[in-house]
Amino acid sequence: AVAGAGTALLSKPGLVEGRLSAPARQLMRAITLAVCGDLLPPEGPAREARLSSHLEQVDRQIAGFPPALRAELGQLLTLLGTAPGRLGLMGLRSPWAEASTAEVQARLQSMGRSGLALRQQVFHALRDLNCLVFFNDPASWALVGYPGPRTS
């Protein structure tokens, strides 16, 4: 983590003007596939469109966070965007754009069961942000069989 933090100071930030930077967008895309992949449309144009929409909604969600939370999330995304941070916190050797969904899922599961509170917190932050955005989107409801809120 220390090496990753040092490297993060020299790397691209996770958030730029409150939005995901290009490296953070790759990271969140990989996390989204690992967390929500089975709920997304099959591979192809519909899945890519859904992923793009999801990442735009992540940006909107982050924009609504209090400044201190945005800053913390930005630091986390910056750190995970570096090879030392990705390896140190997640144990993920592959760059985000090259990591398989199964590989990211395995690393996330490992983090969720870790004895280190920091790794568990990172797991919950990444998973919960994706779930919040996915299940809050009416376009996702049909994908999971939810008819939507009752009108009466």
Solvent accessible surface area in square Angstrom, and as a share of the most:
residue,aa,sasa,rsa
1,A,68,0.53
2,V,135,0.77
3,A,68,0.52
4,G,0,0.00
5,A,52,0.40
6,G,36,0.34
7,T,51,0.30
8,A,14,0.11
9,L,155,0.77
10,L,160,0.80
11,S,47,0.30
12,K,141,0.60
13,P,70,0.44
14,G,2,0.02
15,L,27,0.13
16,V,73,0.42
17,E,169,0.76
18,G,22,0.21
19,R,112,0.41
20,L,16,0.08
21,S,10,0.07
22,A,77,0.60
23,P,40,0.25
24,A,1,0.01
25,R,69,0.25
26,Q,93,0.41
27,L,0,0.00
28,M,0,0.00
29,R,80,0.29
30,A,11,0.08
31,I,0,0.00
32,T,0,0.00
33,L,23,0.11
34,A,10,0.08
35,V,40,0.23
36,C,1,0.01
37,G,8,0.08
38,D,136,0.71
39,L,62,0.31
40,L,12,0.06
41,P,22,0.14
42,P,112,0.71
43,E,152,0.68
44,G,30,0.29
45,P,122,0.76
46,A,62,0.48
47,R,39,0.14
48,E,85,0.38
49,A,65,0.50
50,R,21,0.07
51,L,3,0.01
52,S,53,0.34
53,S,46,0.30
54,H,0,0.00
55,L,6,0.03
56,E,57,0.26
57,Q,31,0.14
58,V,0,0.00
59,D,3,0.01
60,R,148,0.54
61,Q,53,0.24
62,I,0,0.00
63,A,61,0.47
64,G,65,0.63
65,F,35,0.15
66,P,83,0.52
67,P,97,0.61
68,A,72,0.56
69,L,79,0.39
70,R,65,0.24
71,A,55,0.43
72,E,109,0.49
73,L,15,0.08
74,G,10,0.10
75,Q,125,0.56
76,L,27,0.13
77,L,2,0.01
78,T,18,0.11
79,L,29,0.14
80,L,0,0.00
81,G,32,0.31
82,T,7,0.04
83,A,56,0.43
84,P,47,0.30
85,G,0,0.00
86,R,19,0.07
87,L,79,0.39
88,G,47,0.45
89,L,6,0.03
90,M,0,0.00
91,G,29,0.28
92,L,1,0.00
93,R,189,0.69
94,S,28,0.18
95,P,59,0.37
96,W,15,0.05
97,A,72,0.56
98,E,131,0.59
99,A,16,0.13
100,S,58,0.38
101,T,53,0.31
102,A,69,0.54
103,E,57,0.25
104,V,1,0.00
105,Q,57,0.25
106,A,50,0.39
107,R,69,0.25
108,L,7,0.04
109,Q,102,0.45
110,S,28,0.18
111,M,0,0.00
112,G,23,0.22
113,R,178,0.65
114,S,15,0.09
115,G,84,0.80
116,L,114,0.57
117,A,67,0.52
118,L,96,0.48
119,R,35,0.13
120,Q,63,0.28
121,Q,116,0.52
122,V,7,0.04
123,F,28,0.12
124,H,76,0.34
125,A,40,0.31
126,L,0,0.00
127,R,81,0.30
128,D,64,0.33
129,L,12,0.06
130,N,0,0.00
131,C,39,0.23
132,L,84,0.42
133,V,6,0.04
134,F,0,0.00
135,F,94,0.39
136,N,101,0.52
137,D,16,0.08
138,P,86,0.54
139,A,64,0.50
140,S,0,0.00
141,W,57,0.20
142,A,89,0.69
143,L,69,0.35
144,V,56,0.32
145,G,63,0.61
146,Y,95,0.36
147,P,132,0.83
148,G,11,0.11
149,P,89,0.56
150,R,219,0.80
151,T,145,0.84
152,S,141,0.91
